[in-house]
């Protein structure tokens, strides 16, 4: 006696899914699970790699010792950092002034006197 196979597009008993849809769903779940585990392993490896570098400095980030001449009565009221440049807002009896310093070289790039109107 020959057994008749059910067509592939008939739903499984108790569900609305066909056998083909179930196979595709199983494959998708397996692939997504592998991606999740692989991504998690990659993140952990990146954290371990970053943590293992510790306090090592990279090339080009050495500190430059520099002196910035300012008037004796001047006080620094504000600092602003943008990349390799530092802007200092100085208050003194001569008036307010903004000084821009290059942090890589330690040189003063600009001194701007603020003149009230």
C-alpha positions in Angstrom: 0.0 0.0 0.0 1.4 3.4 -1.0 1.2 6.2 1.5 0.0 9.4 0.0 2.1 12.5 1.0 0.3 15.6 2.0 1.0 18.6 -0.2 3.6 21.0 1.2 1.1 23.8 1.4 -1.3 22.2 3.9 -1.1 23.5 7.5 0.2 21.2 10.2 -2.4 19.9 12.6 -3.3 22.5 15.3 -1.4 25.4 13.5 -1.8 27.7 10.6 1.8 27.1 9.4 2.9 24.9 6.6 5.9 22.6 7.0 7.9 24.8 4.7 7.2 27.9 6.9 8.2 26.0 10.0 11.6 25.0 8.4 12.2 28.6 7.3 11.3 29.8 10.8 13.7 27.3 12.4 16.5 28.4 10.1 15.9 32.1 10.9 15.9 31.4 14.7 19.2 29.4 14.4 20.9 32.2 12.3 19.7 34.9 14.6 20.9 32.9 17.7 24.3 32.5 16.1 24.5 36.2 15.3 23.5 37.1 18.9 26.1 34.8 20.4 28.8 36.0 18.0 28.0 39.7 18.6 28.1 39.2 22.3 31.5 37.4 22.1 32.8 40.3 19.9 31.7 42.9 22.4 33.3 40.9 25.3 36.5 40.6 23.3 36.6 44.3 22.5 36.1 45.1 26.2 38.9 42.7 27.2 41.2 44.2 24.5 40.5 47.8 25.6 40.9 46.9 29.3 44.2 45.1 28.6 45.8 48.2 27.1 45.5 49.8 30.6 47.4 53.1 31.0 49.5 52.7 27.9 49.7 55.9 25.9 49.4 55.9 22.2 51.9 57.7 20.0 51.4 61.5 19.6 49.6 62.1 22.9 52.6 63.2 24.9 52.1 66.1 27.2 53.8 69.4 26.3 55.0 71.5 29.2 54.2 75.2 28.5 54.0 78.4 30.3 51.4 81.1 29.5 52.4 84.6 30.6 49.3 86.4 32.0 49.1 89.7 34.0 49.7 89.4 37.7 46.1 90.4 38.7 44.5 88.2 36.0 42.2 85.4 36.8 40.9 82.6 34.5 37.1 82.8 34.5 36.4 80.3 31.8 38.1 77.4 29.9 37.0 75.9 26.6 38.6 72.9 24.9 38.1 72.2 21.2 40.3 69.4 19.8 44.0 70.5 20.3 43.1 74.1 21.2 42.4 75.6 24.6 40.7 79.0 25.0 41.1 80.8 28.3 38.9 83.8 29.3 41.0 86.0 31.5 39.7 88.9 33.7 42.3 91.5 34.7 42.4 95.2 35.5 43.5 95.9 31.9 40.2 94.3 30.8 38.9 91.0 29.7 41.0 88.9 27.2 40.7 85.6 25.4 43.9 83.5 24.9 43.9 80.6 22.5 46.7 78.0 23.1 47.7 75.0 20.9 48.0 72.1 23.3 50.3 70.1 21.0 53.0 72.7 20.8 52.2 74.8 23.9 52.3 78.0 21.8 49.8 80.9 22.1 47.9 81.1 18.8 45.9 84.2 19.6 45.4 86.9 22.3 42.1 88.8 21.9 41.4 91.8 24.0 37.7 92.4 24.5 36.7 96.0 24.3 33.3 97.0 25.7 31.3 99.5 23.6 
